[in-house]
Amino acid sequence: MSDYPGLDLMGLGDQIVVNAAEGTAFIPWDILEDAFGPLLWKQFSHWMRGQTSIPGGAFPWDVERYLQGLPIID
């Protein structure tokens, strides 16, 4: 179980990748797209517009905030 209950509900809690060299945790874009489906993926992509992210995926805390219906905090 991860530190993000919303991610666990979506089955994404165990999909968090940790890049030890950079000390960053993220969920790969392709995994998010598959988990969300077309409509939710489109809404999430729009929500993420302008948000700081890394090329490999979205930060777990950003996905969690989206699932909770909270605004972006950068």
N, CA, C, O and CB atoms as a CASP TS submission, in Angstrom:
PFRMAT TS
TARGET T0000
AUTHOR 0000-0000-0000
METHOD Language model
MODEL 1
PARENT N/A
ATOM      1  N   MET     1       0.848  -1.177   0.000  1.00  0.00           N
ATOM      2  CA  MET     1       0.000   0.000   0.000  1.00  0.00           C
ATOM      3  C   MET     1       0.894   1.242   0.000  1.00  0.00           C
ATOM      4  O   MET     1       1.890   1.302   0.721  1.00  0.00           O
ATOM      5  CB  MET     1      -0.965  -0.003   1.227  1.00  0.00           C
ATOM      6  N   SER     2       0.529   2.217  -0.809  1.00  0.00           N
ATOM      7  CA  SER     2       1.320   3.440  -0.910  1.00  0.00           C
ATOM      8  C   SER     2       0.842   4.482   0.094  1.00  0.00           C
ATOM      9  O   SER     2      -0.081   4.243   0.872  1.00  0.00           O
ATOM     10  CB  SER     2       1.252   4.005  -2.331  1.00  0.00           C
ATOM     11  N   ASP     3       1.482   5.626   0.059  1.00  0.00           N
ATOM     12  CA  ASP     3       1.080   6.752   0.908  1.00  0.00           C
ATOM     13  C   ASP     3      -0.065   7.539   0.290  1.00  0.00           C
ATOM     14  O   ASP     3      -0.442   8.589   0.810  1.00  0.00           O
ATOM     15  CB  ASP     3       2.266   7.678   1.156  1.00  0.00           C
ATOM     16  N   TYR     4      -0.621   7.051  -0.803  1.00  0.00           N
ATOM     17  CA  TYR     4      -1.643   7.772  -1.557  1.00  0.00           C
ATOM     18  C   TYR     4      -2.889   6.904  -1.698  1.00  0.00           C
ATOM     19  O   TYR     4      -2.947   6.067  -2.598  1.00  0.00           O
ATOM     20  CB  TYR     4      -1.109   8.186  -2.948  1.00  0.00           C
ATOM     21  N   PRO     5      -3.893   7.081  -0.831  1.00  0.00           N
ATOM     22  CA  PRO     5      -5.084   6.225  -0.857  1.00  0.00           C
ATOM     23  C   PRO     5      -5.830   6.247  -2.186  1.00  0.00           C
ATOM     24  O   PRO     5      -6.336   5.213  -2.622  1.00  0.00           O
ATOM     25  CB  PRO     5      -6.022   6.638   0.234  1.00  0.00           C
ATOM     26  N   GLY     6      -5.907   7.399  -2.834  1.00  0.00           N
ATOM     27  CA  GLY     6      -6.595   7.485  -4.125  1.00  0.00           C
ATOM     28  C   GLY     6      -5.913   6.646  -5.185  1.00  0.00           C
ATOM     29  O   GLY     6      -6.573   6.021  -6.016  1.00  0.00           O
ATOM     30  N   LEU     7      -4.591   6.632  -5.155  1.00  0.00           N
ATOM     31  CA  LEU     7      -3.844   5.814  -6.111  1.00  0.00           C
ATOM     32  C   LEU     7      -4.094   4.342  -5.851  1.00  0.00           C
ATOM     33  O   LEU     7      -4.221   3.552  -6.788  1.00  0.00           O
ATOM     34  CB  LEU     7      -2.340   6.120  -6.035  1.00  0.00           C
ATOM     35  N   ASP     8      -4.165   3.972  -4.584  1.00  0.00           N
ATOM     36  CA  ASP     8      -4.422   2.573  -4.249  1.00  0.00           C
ATOM     37  C   ASP     8      -5.800   2.139  -4.746  1.00  0.00           C
ATOM     38  O   ASP     8      -5.956   1.022  -5.240  1.00  0.00           O
ATOM     39  CB  ASP     8      -4.314   2.356  -2.732  1.00  0.00           C
ATOM     40  N   LEU     9      -6.789   3.006  -4.620  1.00  0.00           N
ATOM     41  CA  LEU     9      -8.138   2.685  -5.104  1.00  0.00           C
ATOM     42  C   LEU     9      -8.156   2.474  -6.614  1.00  0.00           C
ATOM     43  O   LEU     9      -8.915   1.647  -7.118  1.00  0.00           O
ATOM     44  CB  LEU     9      -9.117   3.799  -4.724  1.00  0.00           C
ATOM     45  N   MET    10      -7.326   3.216  -7.333  1.00  0.00           N
ATOM     46  CA  MET    10      -7.248   3.086  -8.795  1.00  0.00           C
ATOM     47  C   MET    10      -6.306   1.957  -9.212  1.00  0.00           C
ATOM     48  O   MET    10      -6.147   1.695 -10.404  1.00  0.00           O
ATOM     49  CB  MET    10      -6.782   4.407  -9.419  1.00  0.00           C
ATOM     50  N   GLY    11      -5.682   1.289  -8.246  1.00  0.00           N
ATOM     51  CA  GLY    11      -4.723   0.238  -8.568  1.00  0.00           C
ATOM     52  C   GLY    11      -3.385   0.783  -9.019  1.00  0.00           C
ATOM     53  O   GLY    11      -2.603   0.075  -9.653  1.00  0.00           O
ATOM     54  N   LEU    12      -3.116   2.043  -8.695  1.00  0.00           N
ATOM     55  CA  LEU    12      -1.882   2.679  -9.146  1.00  0.00           C
ATOM     56  C   LEU    12      -0.825   2.780  -8.050  1.00  0.00           C
ATOM     57  O   LEU    12       0.314   3.156  -8.328  1.00  0.00           O
ATOM     58  CB  LEU    12      -2.185   4.051  -9.676  1.00  0.00           C
ATOM     59  N   GLY    13      -1.182   2.454  -6.822  1.00  0.00           N
ATOM     60  CA  GLY    13      -0.243   2.585  -5.713  1.00  0.00           C
ATOM     61  C   GLY    13       1.033   1.792  -5.903  1.00  0.00           C
ATOM     62  O   GLY    13       2.107   2.230  -5.489  1.00  0.00           O
ATOM     63  N   ASP    14       0.924   0.624  -6.530  1.00  0.00           N
ATOM     64  CA  ASP    14       2.116  -0.195  -6.743  1.00  0.00           C
ATOM     65  C   ASP    14       2.778   0.081  -8.091  1.00  0.00           C
ATOM     66  O   ASP    14       3.704  -0.630  -8.482  1.00  0.00           O
ATOM     67  CB  ASP    14       1.756  -1.665  -6.643  1.00  0.00           C
ATOM     68  N   GLN    15       2.315   1.103  -8.800  1.00  0.00           N
ATOM     69  CA  GLN    15       2.880   1.461 -10.101  1.00  0.00           C
ATOM     70  C   GLN    15       3.860   2.640 -10.010  1.00  0.00           C
ATOM     71  O   GLN    15       4.370   3.108 -11.028  1.00  0.00           O
ATOM     72  CB  GLN    15       1.759   1.800 -11.073  1.00  0.00           C
ATOM     73  N   ILE    16       4.116   3.110  -8.798  1.00  0.00           N
ATOM     74  CA  ILE    16       5.028   4.240  -8.615  1.00  0.00           C
ATOM     75  C   ILE    16       6.456   3.777  -8.881  1.00  0.00           C
ATOM     76  O   ILE    16       6.925   2.802  -8.295  1.00  0.00           O
ATOM     77  CB  ILE    16       4.899   4.839  -7.180  1.00  0.00           C
ATOM     78  N   VAL    17       7.131   4.483  -9.765  1.00  0.00           N
ATOM     79  CA  VAL    17       8.515   4.193 -10.123  1.00  0.00           C
ATOM     80  C   VAL    17       9.399   5.191  -9.386  1.00  0.00           C
ATOM     81  O   VAL    17       9.107   6.387  -9.370  1.00  0.00           O
ATOM     82  CB  VAL    17       8.740   4.267 -11.681  1.00  0.00           C
ATOM     83  N   VAL    18      10.468   4.709  -8.782  1.00  0.00           N
ATOM     84  CA  VAL    18      11.405   5.604  -8.103  1.00  0.00           C
ATOM     85  C   VAL    18      12.713   5.609  -8.882  1.00  0.00           C
ATOM     86  O   VAL    18      13.346   4.570  -9.073  1.00  0.00           O
ATOM     87  CB  VAL    18      11.639   5.166  -6.617  1.00  0.00           C
ATOM     88  N   ASN    19      13.102   6.794  -9.327  1.00  0.00           N
ATOM     89  CA  ASN    19      14.380   6.975 -10.006  1.00  0.00           C
ATOM     90  C   ASN    19      15.393   7.330  -8.923  1.00  0.00           C
ATOM     91  O   ASN    19      15.477   8.482  -8.499  1.00  0.00           O
ATOM     92  CB  ASN    19      14.303   8.093 -11.135  1.00  0.00           C
ATOM     93  N   ALA    20      16.153   6.345  -8.481  1.00  0.00           N
ATOM     94  CA  ALA    20      17.079   6.545  -7.365  1.00  0.00           C
ATOM     95  C   ALA    20      18.157   7.570  -7.689  1.00  0.00           C
ATOM     96  O   ALA    20      18.595   8.306  -6.806  1.00  0.00           O
ATOM     97  CB  ALA    20      17.726   5.230  -6.984  1.00  0.00           C
ATOM     98  N   ALA    21      18.587   7.625  -8.940  1.00  0.00           N
ATOM     99  CA  ALA    21      19.642   8.571  -9.322  1.00  0.00           C
ATOM    100  C   ALA    21      19.194  10.013  -9.133  1.00  0.00           C
ATOM    101  O   ALA    21      19.985  10.869  -8.736  1.00  0.00           O
ATOM    102  CB  ALA    21      20.057   8.345 -10.775  1.00  0.00           C
ATOM    103  N   GLU    22      17.935  10.275  -9.416  1.00  0.00           N
ATOM    104  CA  GLU    22      17.420  11.636  -9.305  1.00  0.00           C
ATOM    105  C   GLU    22      16.594  11.843  -8.042  1.00  0.00           C
ATOM    106  O   GLU    22      16.257  12.977  -7.700  1.00  0.00           O
ATOM    107  CB  GLU    22      16.586  11.972 -10.519  1.00  0.00           C
ATOM    108  N   GLY    23      16.271  10.779  -7.362  1.00  0.00           N
ATOM    109  CA  GLY    23      15.472  10.894  -6.146  1.00  0.00           C
ATOM    110  C   GLY    23      14.034  11.313  -6.407  1.00  0.00           C
ATOM    111  O   GLY    23      13.417  11.977  -5.575  1.00  0.00           O
ATOM    112  N   THR    24      13.501  10.925  -7.560  1.00  0.00           N
ATOM    113  CA  THR    24      12.125  11.292  -7.898  1.00  0.00           C
ATOM    114  C   THR    24      11.254  10.048  -8.004  1.00  0.00           C
ATOM    115  O   THR    24      11.718   8.976  -8.391  1.00  0.00           O
ATOM    116  CB  THR    24      12.081  12.086  -9.216  1.00  0.00           C
ATOM    117  N   ALA    25       9.999  10.209  -7.658  1.00  0.00           N
ATOM    118  CA  ALA    25       9.008   9.148  -7.801  1.00  0.00           C
ATOM    119  C   ALA    25       7.975   9.627  -8.811  1.00  0.00           C
ATOM    120  O   ALA    25       7.594  10.797  -8.810  1.00  0.00           O
ATOM    121  CB  ALA    25       8.338   8.785  -6.421  1.00  0.00           C
ATOM    122  N   PHE    26       7.526   8.724  -9.670  1.00  0.00           N
ATOM    123  CA  PHE    26       6.531   9.088 -10.669  1.00  0.00           C
ATOM    124  C   PHE    26       5.742   7.866 -11.097  1.00  0.00           C
ATOM    125  O   PHE    26       6.140   6.727 -10.849  1.00  0.00           O
ATOM    126  CB  PHE    26       7.194   9.746 -11.880  1.00  0.00           C
ATOM    127  N   ILE    27       4.612   8.125 -11.749  1.00  0.00           N
ATOM    128  CA  ILE    27       3.815   7.068 -12.364  1.00  0.00           C
ATOM    129  C   ILE    27       3.920   7.284 -13.868  1.00  0.00           C
ATOM    130  O   ILE    27       3.569   8.358 -14.357  1.00  0.00           O
ATOM    131  CB  ILE    27       2.303   7.087 -11.866  1.00  0.00           C
ATOM    132  N   PRO    28       4.395   6.291 -14.611  1.00  0.00           N
ATOM    133  CA  PRO    28       4.577   6.458 -16.052  1.00  0.00           C
ATOM    134  C   PRO    28       3.282   6.850 -16.766  1.00  0.00           C
ATOM    135  O   PRO    28       2.192   6.397 -16.417  1.00  0.00           O
ATOM    136  CB  PRO    28       5.120   5.179 -16.652  1.00  0.00           C
ATOM    137  N   TRP    29       3.442   7.711 -17.782  1.00  0.00           N
ATOM    138  CA  TRP    29       2.289   8.216 -18.544  1.00  0.00           C
ATOM    139  C   TRP    29       1.455   7.081 -19.125  1.00  0.00           C
ATOM    140  O   TRP    29       0.226   7.129 -19.060  1.00  0.00           O
ATOM    141  CB  TRP    29       2.760   9.136 -19.670  1.00  0.00           C
ATOM    142  N   ASP    30       2.098   6.060 -19.694  1.00  0.00           N
ATOM    143  CA  ASP    30       1.330   4.990 -20.343  1.00  0.00           C
ATOM    144  C   ASP    30       0.491   4.202 -19.335  1.00  0.00           C
ATOM    145  O   ASP    30      -0.608   3.753 -19.661  1.00  0.00           O
ATOM    146  CB  ASP    30       2.275   4.040 -21.086  1.00  0.00           C
ATOM    147  N   ILE    31       0.997   4.035 -18.129  1.00  0.00           N
ATOM    148  CA  ILE    31       0.227   3.339 -17.093  1.00  0.00           C
ATOM    149  C   ILE    31      -0.974   4.183 -16.680  1.00  0.00           C
ATOM    150  O   ILE    31      -2.072   3.659 -16.495  1.00  0.00           O
ATOM    151  CB  ILE    31       1.116   3.025 -15.863  1.00  0.00           C
ATOM    152  N   LEU    32      -0.763   5.493 -16.536  1.00  0.00           N
ATOM    153  CA  LEU    32      -1.880   6.383 -16.204  1.00  0.00           C
ATOM    154  C   LEU    32      -2.941   6.362 -17.297  1.00  0.00           C
ATOM    155  O   LEU    32      -4.136   6.285 -17.012  1.00  0.00           O
ATOM    156  CB  LEU    32      -1.379   7.816 -15.989  1.00  0.00           C
ATOM    157  N   GLU    33      -2.498   6.429 -18.546  1.00  0.00           N
ATOM    158  CA  GLU    33      -3.447   6.437 -19.666  1.00  0.00           C
ATOM    159  C   GLU    33      -4.281   5.157 -19.680  1.00  0.00           C
ATOM    160  O   GLU    33      -5.493   5.206 -19.884  1.00  0.00           O
ATOM    161  CB  GLU    33      -2.699   6.597 -21.005  1.00  0.00           C
ATOM    162  N   ASP    34      -3.638   4.024 -19.465  1.00  0.00           N
ATOM    163  CA  ASP    34      -4.364   2.744 -19.429  1.00  0.00           C
ATOM    164  C   ASP    34      -5.329   2.680 -18.244  1.00  0.00           C
ATOM    165  O   ASP    34      -6.456   2.207 -18.389  1.00  0.00           O
ATOM    166  CB  ASP    34      -3.373   1.571 -19.356  1.00  0.00           C
ATOM    167  N   ALA    35      -4.897   3.149 -17.088  1.00  0.00           N
ATOM    168  CA  ALA    35      -5.729   3.081 -15.883  1.00  0.00           C
ATOM    169  C   ALA    35      -6.920   4.026 -15.956  1.00  0.00           C
ATOM    170  O   ALA    35      -8.005   3.687 -15.486  1.00  0.00           O
ATOM    171  CB  ALA    35      -4.897   3.403 -14.652  1.00  0.00           C
ATOM    172  N   PHE    36      -6.735   5.202 -16.537  1.00  0.00           N
ATOM    173  CA  PHE    36      -7.790   6.209 -16.569  1.00  0.00           C
ATOM    174  C   PHE    36      -8.825   5.971 -17.658  1.00  0.00           C
ATOM    175  O   PHE    36      -9.994   6.315 -17.478  1.00  0.00           O
ATOM    176  CB  PHE    36      -7.185   7.560 -16.752  1.00  0.00           C
ATOM    177  N   GLY    37      -8.423   5.393 -18.780  1.00  0.00           N
ATOM    178  CA  GLY    37      -9.345   5.282 -19.907  1.00  0.00           C
ATOM    179  C   GLY    37      -9.402   6.608 -20.653  1.00  0.00           C
ATOM    180  O   GLY    37      -8.883   7.615 -20.171  1.00  0.00           O
ATOM    181  N   PRO    38     -10.034   6.616 -21.837  1.00  0.00           N
ATOM    182  CA  PRO    38      -9.983   7.794 -22.710  1.00  0.00           C
ATOM    183  C   PRO    38     -10.527   9.088 -22.103  1.00  0.00           C
ATOM    184  O   PRO    38      -9.876  10.128 -22.201  1.00  0.00           O
ATOM    185  CB  PRO    38     -10.734   7.505 -23.944  1.00  0.00           C
ATOM    186  N   LEU    39     -11.693   9.044 -21.485  1.00  0.00           N
ATOM    187  CA  LEU    39     -12.303  10.280 -20.986  1.00  0.00           C
ATOM    188  C   LEU    39     -11.544  10.848 -19.793  1.00  0.00           C
ATOM    189  O   LEU    39     -11.205  12.031 -19.780  1.00  0.00           O
ATOM    190  CB  LEU    39     -13.754  10.031 -20.600  1.00  0.00           C
ATOM    191  N   LEU    40     -11.276  10.018 -18.795  1.00  0.00           N
ATOM    192  CA  LEU    40     -10.556  10.486 -17.610  1.00  0.00           C
ATOM    193  C   LEU    40      -9.136  10.914 -17.977  1.00  0.00           C
ATOM    194  O   LEU    40      -8.610  11.874 -17.414  1.00  0.00           O
ATOM    195  CB  LEU    40     -10.519   9.386 -16.531  1.00  0.00           C
ATOM    196  N   TRP    41      -8.516  10.202 -18.919  1.00  0.00           N
ATOM    197  CA  TRP    41      -7.167  10.567 -19.364  1.00  0.00           C
ATOM    198  C   TRP    41      -7.176  11.961 -19.994  1.00  0.00           C
ATOM    199  O   TRP    41      -6.284  12.769 -19.734  1.00  0.00           O
ATOM    200  CB  TRP    41      -6.623   9.522 -20.374  1.00  0.00           C
ATOM    201  N   LYS    42      -8.172  12.238 -20.811  1.00  0.00           N
ATOM    202  CA  LYS    42      -8.280  13.559 -21.443  1.00  0.00           C
ATOM    203  C   LYS    42      -8.468  14.642 -20.383  1.00  0.00           C
ATOM    204  O   LYS    42      -7.843  15.700 -20.462  1.00  0.00           O
ATOM    205  CB  LYS    42      -9.455  13.588 -22.453  1.00  0.00           C
ATOM    206  N   GLN    43      -9.318  14.388 -19.397  1.00  0.00           N
ATOM    207  CA  GLN    43      -9.549  15.358 -18.319  1.00  0.00           C
ATOM    208  C   GLN    43      -8.285  15.555 -17.479  1.00  0.00           C
ATOM    209  O   GLN    43      -7.942  16.682 -17.121  1.00  0.00           O
ATOM    210  CB  GLN    43     -10.714  14.895 -17.421  1.00  0.00           C
ATOM    211  N   PHE    44      -7.604  14.470 -17.170  1.00  0.00           N
ATOM    212  CA  PHE    44      -6.372  14.563 -16.390  1.00  0.00           C
ATOM    213  C   PHE    44      -5.305  15.326 -17.164  1.00  0.00           C
ATOM    214  O   PHE    44      -4.613  16.172 -16.596  1.00  0.00           O
ATOM    215  CB  PHE    44      -5.861  13.162 -16.019  1.00  0.00           C
ATOM    216  N   SER    45      -5.165  15.038 -18.446  1.00  0.00           N
ATOM    217  CA  SER    45      -4.177  15.736 -19.278  1.00  0.00           C
ATOM    218  C   SER    45      -4.444  17.233 -19.296  1.00  0.00           C
ATOM    219  O   SER    45      -3.515  18.038 -19.233  1.00  0.00           O
ATOM    220  CB  SER    45      -4.189  15.184 -20.711  1.00  0.00           C
ATOM    221  N   HIS    46      -5.710  17.599 -19.381  1.00  0.00           N
ATOM    222  CA  HIS    46      -6.074  19.018 -19.351  1.00  0.00           C
ATOM    223  C   HIS    46      -5.738  19.615 -17.984  1.00  0.00           C
ATOM    224  O   HIS    46      -5.209  20.724 -17.908  1.00  0.00           O
ATOM    225  CB  HIS    46      -7.582  19.205 -19.669  1.00  0.00           C
ATOM    226  N   TRP    47      -6.037  18.901 -16.923  1.00  0.00           N
ATOM    227  CA  TRP    47      -5.755  19.362 -15.564  1.00  0.00           C
ATOM    228  C   TRP    47      -4.255  19.553 -15.359  1.00  0.00           C
ATOM    229  O   TRP    47      -3.833  20.480 -14.668  1.00  0.00           O
ATOM    230  CB  TRP    47      -6.309  18.366 -14.532  1.00  0.00           C
ATOM    231  N   MET    48      -3.451  18.677 -15.959  1.00  0.00           N
ATOM    232  CA  MET    48      -1.993  18.727 -15.803  1.00  0.00           C
ATOM    233  C   MET    48      -1.339  19.828 -16.634  1.00  0.00           C
ATOM    234  O   MET    48      -0.175  20.158 -16.404  1.00  0.00           O
ATOM    235  CB  MET    48      -1.395  17.394 -16.182  1.00  0.00           C
ATOM    236  N   ARG    49      -2.051  20.394 -17.579  1.00  0.00           N
ATOM    237  CA  ARG    49      -1.456  21.404 -18.457  1.00  0.00           C
ATOM    238  C   ARG    49      -0.841  22.524 -17.624  1.00  0.00           C
ATOM    239  O   ARG    49      -1.514  23.130 -16.790  1.00  0.00           O
ATOM    240  CB  ARG    49      -2.514  21.976 -19.432  1.00  0.00           C
ATOM    241  N   GLY    50       0.433  22.790 -17.856  1.00  0.00           N
ATOM    242  CA  GLY    50       1.137  23.831 -17.131  1.00  0.00           C
ATOM    243  C   GLY    50       1.758  23.363 -15.824  1.00  0.00           C
ATOM    244  O   GLY    50       2.498  24.103 -15.176  1.00  0.00           O
ATOM    245  N   GLN    51       1.452  22.133 -15.445  1.00  0.00           N
ATOM    246  CA  GLN    51       1.987  21.578 -14.203  1.00  0.00           C
ATOM    247  C   GLN    51       3.418  21.090 -14.426  1.00  0.00           C
ATOM    248  O   GLN    51       3.730  20.544 -15.484  1.00  0.00           O
ATOM    249  CB  GLN    51       1.093  20.423 -13.688  1.00  0.00           C
ATOM    250  N   THR    52       4.272  21.281 -13.448  1.00  0.00           N
ATOM    251  CA  THR    52       5.629  20.756 -13.516  1.00  0.00           C
ATOM    252  C   THR    52       5.567  19.234 -13.449  1.00  0.00           C
ATOM    253  O   THR    52       4.931  18.666 -12.561  1.00  0.00           O
ATOM    254  CB  THR    52       6.515  21.331 -12.369  1.00  0.00           C
ATOM    255  N   SER    53       6.233  18.586 -14.395  1.00  0.00           N
ATOM    256  CA  SER    53       6.303  17.129 -14.384  1.00  0.00           C
ATOM    257  C   SER    53       7.641  16.720 -14.987  1.00  0.00           C
ATOM    258  O   SER    53       8.440  17.569 -15.384  1.00  0.00           O
ATOM    259  CB  SER    53       5.105  16.489 -15.171  1.00  0.00           C
ATOM    260  N   ILE    54       7.871  15.442 -15.048  1.00  0.00           N
ATOM    261  CA  ILE    54       9.085  14.938 -15.666  1.00  0.00           C
ATOM    262  C   ILE    54       8.688  14.182 -16.931  1.00  0.00           C
ATOM    263  O   ILE    54       7.536  13.767 -17.064  1.00  0.00           O
ATOM    264  CB  ILE    54       9.890  14.022 -14.682  1.00  0.00           C
ATOM    265  N   PRO    55       9.624  13.998 -17.860  1.00  0.00           N
ATOM    266  CA  PRO    55       9.272  13.318 -19.114  1.00  0.00           C
ATOM    267  C   PRO    55       8.693  11.919 -18.927  1.00  0.00           C
ATOM    268  O   PRO    55       7.880  11.476 -19.739  1.00  0.00           O
ATOM    269  CB  PRO    55      10.482  13.227 -19.985  1.00  0.00           C
ATOM    270  N   GLY    56       9.099  11.217 -17.868  1.00  0.00           N
ATOM    271  CA  GLY    56       8.667   9.837 -17.687  1.00  0.00           C
ATOM    272  C   GLY    56       7.261   9.644 -17.172  1.00  0.00           C
ATOM    273  O   GLY    56       6.681   8.572 -17.350  1.00  0.00           O
ATOM    274  N   GLY    57       6.691  10.669 -16.530  1.00  0.00           N
ATOM    275  CA  GLY    57       5.361  10.488 -15.967  1.00  0.00           C
ATOM    276  C   GLY    57       4.960  11.605 -15.029  1.00  0.00           C
ATOM    277  O   GLY    57       5.590  12.662 -14.988  1.00  0.00           O
ATOM    278  N   ALA    58       3.909  11.357 -14.282  1.00  0.00           N
ATOM    279  CA  ALA    58       3.365  12.346 -13.346  1.00  0.00           C
ATOM    280  C   ALA    58       3.780  11.981 -11.925  1.00  0.00           C
ATOM    281  O   ALA    58       3.907  10.807 -11.579  1.00  0.00           O
ATOM    282  CB  ALA    58       1.814  12.429 -13.458  1.00  0.00           C
ATOM    283  N   PHE    59       3.986  13.000 -11.123  1.00  0.00           N
ATOM    284  CA  PHE    59       4.316  12.765  -9.724  1.00  0.00           C
ATOM    285  C   PHE    59       3.092  12.180  -9.016  1.00  0.00           C
ATOM    286  O   PHE    59       1.969  12.597  -9.296  1.00  0.00           O
ATOM    287  CB  PHE    59       4.785  14.083  -9.031  1.00  0.00           C
ATOM    288  N   PRO    60       3.288  11.221  -8.105  1.00  0.00           N
ATOM    289  CA  PRO    60       2.155  10.591  -7.419  1.00  0.00           C
ATOM    290  C   PRO    60       1.261  11.591  -6.697  1.00  0.00           C
ATOM    291  O   PRO    60       0.040  11.438  -6.688  1.00  0.00           O
ATOM    292  CB  PRO    60       2.659   9.574  -6.432  1.00  0.00           C
ATOM    293  N   TRP    61       1.859  12.611  -6.093  1.00  0.00           N
ATOM    294  CA  TRP    61       1.055  13.585  -5.347  1.00  0.00           C
ATOM    295  C   TRP    61       0.162  14.399  -6.274  1.00  0.00           C
ATOM    296  O   TRP    61      -0.918  14.825  -5.866  1.00  0.00           O
ATOM    297  CB  TRP    61       1.961  14.522  -4.548  1.00  0.00           C
ATOM    298  N   ASP    62       0.596  14.623  -7.525  1.00  0.00           N
ATOM    299  CA  ASP    62      -0.263  15.327  -8.475  1.00  0.00           C
ATOM    300  C   ASP    62      -1.457  14.465  -8.873  1.00  0.00           C
ATOM    301  O   ASP    62      -2.582  14.958  -8.953  1.00  0.00           O
ATOM    302  CB  ASP    62       0.534  15.730  -9.721  1.00  0.00           C
ATOM    303  N   VAL    63      -1.214  13.180  -9.123  1.00  0.00           N
ATOM    304  CA  VAL    63      -2.307  12.272  -9.480  1.00  0.00           C
ATOM    305  C   VAL    63      -3.287  12.171  -8.314  1.00  0.00           C
ATOM    306  O   VAL    63      -4.501  12.178  -8.516  1.00  0.00           O
ATOM    307  CB  VAL    63      -1.760  10.864  -9.859  1.00  0.00           C
ATOM    308  N   GLU    64      -2.764  12.080  -7.111  1.00  0.00           N
ATOM    309  CA  GLU    64      -3.614  11.998  -5.919  1.00  0.00           C
ATOM    310  C   GLU    64      -4.475  13.257  -5.791  1.00  0.00           C
ATOM    311  O   GLU    64      -5.669  13.155  -5.506  1.00  0.00           O
ATOM    312  CB  GLU    64      -2.751  11.807  -4.646  1.00  0.00           C
ATOM    313  N   ARG    65      -3.897  14.425  -5.995  1.00  0.00           N
ATOM    314  CA  ARG    65      -4.658  15.683  -5.912  1.00  0.00           C
ATOM    315  C   ARG    65      -5.759  15.705  -6.973  1.00  0.00           C
ATOM    316  O   ARG    65      -6.877  16.142  -6.700  1.00  0.00           O
ATOM    317  CB  ARG    65      -3.718  16.910  -6.087  1.00  0.00           C
ATOM    318  N   TYR    66      -5.446  15.238  -8.173  1.00  0.00           N
ATOM    319  CA  TYR    66      -6.449  15.191  -9.235  1.00  0.00           C
ATOM    320  C   TYR    66      -7.611  14.282  -8.824  1.00  0.00           C
ATOM    321  O   TYR    66      -8.775  14.651  -8.976  1.00  0.00           O
ATOM    322  CB  TYR    66      -5.818  14.698 -10.560  1.00  0.00           C
ATOM    323  N   LEU    67      -7.293  13.108  -8.310  1.00  0.00           N
ATOM    324  CA  LEU    67      -8.330  12.150  -7.917  1.00  0.00           C
ATOM    325  C   LEU    67      -9.193  12.683  -6.777  1.00  0.00           C
ATOM    326  O   LEU    67     -10.354  12.297  -6.643  1.00  0.00           O
ATOM    327  CB  LEU    67      -7.694  10.827  -7.508  1.00  0.00           C
ATOM    328  N   GLN    68      -8.633  13.561  -5.960  1.00  0.00           N
ATOM    329  CA  GLN    68      -9.384  14.161  -4.858  1.00  0.00           C
ATOM    330  C   GLN    68     -10.150  15.405  -5.296  1.00  0.00           C
ATOM    331  O   GLN    68     -10.898  15.985  -4.510  1.00  0.00           O
ATOM    332  CB  GLN    68      -8.445  14.514  -3.718  1.00  0.00           C
ATOM    333  N   GLY    69      -9.963  15.815  -6.554  1.00  0.00           N
ATOM    334  CA  GLY    69     -10.656  16.997  -7.056  1.00  0.00           C
ATOM    335  C   GLY    69     -10.060  18.302  -6.561  1.00  0.00           C
ATOM    336  O   GLY    69     -10.739  19.328  -6.525  1.00  0.00           O
ATOM    337  N   LEU    70      -8.795  18.261  -6.180  1.00  0.00           N
ATOM    338  CA  LEU    70      -8.125  19.450  -5.663  1.00  0.00           C
ATOM    339  C   LEU    70      -7.386  20.186  -6.780  1.00  0.00           C
ATOM    340  O   LEU    70      -7.046  19.581  -7.796  1.00  0.00           O
ATOM    341  CB  LEU    70      -7.147  19.068  -4.541  1.00  0.00           C
ATOM    342  N   PRO    71      -7.136  21.479  -6.603  1.00  0.00           N
ATOM    343  CA  PRO    71      -6.415  22.236  -7.630  1.00  0.00           C
ATOM    344  C   PRO    71      -4.925  21.900  -7.637  1.00  0.00           C
ATOM    345  O   PRO    71      -4.390  21.323  -6.690  1.00  0.00           O
ATOM    346  CB  PRO    71      -6.608  23.737  -7.412  1.00  0.00           C
ATOM    347  N   ILE    72      -4.288  22.272  -8.716  1.00  0.00           N
ATOM    348  CA  ILE    72      -2.845  22.099  -8.845  1.00  0.00           C
ATOM    349  C   ILE    72      -2.136  23.061  -7.907  1.00  0.00           C
ATOM    350  O   ILE    72      -2.525  24.222  -7.782  1.00  0.00           O
ATOM    351  CB  ILE    72      -2.386  22.323 -10.305  1.00  0.00           C
ATOM    352  N   ILE    73      -1.108  22.578  -7.258  1.00  0.00           N
ATOM    353  CA  ILE    73      -0.222  23.434  -6.467  1.00  0.00           C
ATOM    354  C   ILE    73       1.178  23.188  -6.994  1.00  0.00           C
ATOM    355  O   ILE    73       1.672  22.061  -6.962  1.00  0.00           O
ATOM    356  CB  ILE    73      -0.326  23.136  -4.908  1.00  0.00           C
ATOM    357  N   ASP    74       1.806  24.226  -7.472  1.00  0.00           N
ATOM    358  CA  ASP    74       3.147  24.076  -8.042  1.00  0.00           C
ATOM    359  C   ASP    74       4.153  24.830  -7.226  1.00  0.00           C
ATOM    360  O   ASP    74       5.341  24.823  -7.550  1.00  0.00           O
ATOM    361  CB  ASP    74       3.186  24.554  -9.485  1.00  0.00           C
TER
END
